[in-house]
Amino acid sequence: MTAAGIFFAAGLRSWPGRLAGLALILAPHLFGAPLPPVSAPAVPPDLAALYAARVLSVNLIGWLVLAIALLRLLPEAGAKADADGLTEPG
């Protein structure tokens, strides 16, 4: 609906067409999204918690791999941090 509204608003040269496009763009915001049926099954809380824990751990591993790769590829960045006193001598 939004794509059609953008097409009408930007693609048509007549004011009624542009106003129709604007109406199509605003319609979902004015009327809201449809509500799901009441009988929709919910995800069990233990499954949701397991998913969240796994997503966070995989993200942590990904960021650590990225940081290690950058420190190995750009050794001057680590040396500059040591020279600025940003890391503790060890």
C-alpha positions as CSV (number, residue, x, y, z in Angstrom):
1,M,0.0,0.0,0.0
2,T,2.8,2.4,0.8
3,A,4.6,1.6,-2.4
4,A,1.5,2.4,-4.4
5,G,1.1,5.6,-2.4
6,I,4.7,6.6,-3.2
7,F,4.1,5.8,-6.8
8,F,1.0,7.9,-7.0
9,A,2.5,10.8,-5.0
10,A,5.7,11.0,-6.9
11,G,4.8,9.5,-10.3
12,L,1.6,11.3,-11.1
13,R,1.5,14.9,-12.1
14,S,-2.2,15.6,-11.2
15,W,-3.1,16.9,-7.8
16,P,-5.9,14.4,-7.2
17,G,-3.4,11.6,-8.0
18,R,-0.9,13.0,-5.5
19,L,-3.6,13.4,-2.9
20,A,-4.7,9.8,-3.4
21,G,-1.0,8.7,-3.0
22,L,-0.8,10.7,0.2
23,A,-4.0,9.0,1.4
24,L,-2.6,5.6,0.6
25,I,0.6,6.4,2.5
26,L,-1.3,7.7,5.6
27,A,-4.0,5.0,5.7
28,P,-2.0,2.4,7.7
29,H,-1.1,5.0,10.2
30,L,-4.6,6.2,10.7
31,F,-6.4,2.9,10.9
32,G,-3.6,0.8,12.5
33,A,-2.5,-2.7,11.8
34,P,-4.9,-5.6,12.1
35,L,-4.9,-7.4,15.5
36,P,-3.8,-11.0,15.5
37,P,-6.4,-13.6,16.3
38,V,-6.8,-14.3,20.0
39,S,-6.1,-18.0,19.5
40,A,-2.7,-17.4,18.1
41,P,-0.1,-19.6,19.8
42,A,2.5,-17.8,21.9
43,V,6.1,-18.8,21.9
44,P,6.9,-20.7,25.2
45,P,9.0,-18.4,27.5
46,D,11.8,-21.0,28.0
47,L,12.2,-21.2,24.2
48,A,12.2,-17.4,23.9
49,A,14.9,-17.2,26.6
50,L,17.0,-19.9,25.0
51,Y,16.8,-18.0,21.7
52,A,17.8,-14.7,23.3
53,A,20.7,-16.2,25.1
54,R,22.0,-17.9,21.9
55,V,21.6,-14.7,19.9
56,L,23.5,-12.7,22.4
57,S,26.3,-15.3,22.7
58,V,26.7,-15.5,18.9
59,N,26.8,-11.7,18.7
60,L,29.5,-11.6,21.4
61,I,31.6,-14.2,19.6
62,G,31.2,-12.3,16.3
63,W,32.3,-9.0,17.8
64,L,35.2,-10.6,19.5
65,V,36.3,-12.2,16.3
66,L,36.0,-8.9,14.5
67,A,38.0,-7.1,17.2
68,I,40.8,-9.7,17.1
69,A,40.9,-9.7,13.3
70,L,41.2,-5.9,13.3
71,L,43.9,-5.9,15.9
72,R,45.9,-8.4,13.9
73,L,45.4,-6.6,10.6
74,L,46.0,-3.1,12.1
75,P,48.7,-3.6,14.6
76,E,49.5,0.2,14.7
77,A,46.0,0.8,16.2
78,G,47.0,-1.3,19.2
79,A,50.4,0.3,19.5
80,K,48.8,3.8,19.4
81,A,46.5,2.8,22.2
82,D,49.5,1.7,24.3
83,A,51.3,4.9,23.5
84,D,48.4,7.0,24.5
85,G,48.1,5.3,27.8
86,L,44.7,3.8,27.1
87,T,45.7,0.3,28.1
88,E,47.3,-0.7,31.3
89,P,50.9,-2.1,31.1
90,G,50.9,-5.8,31.7
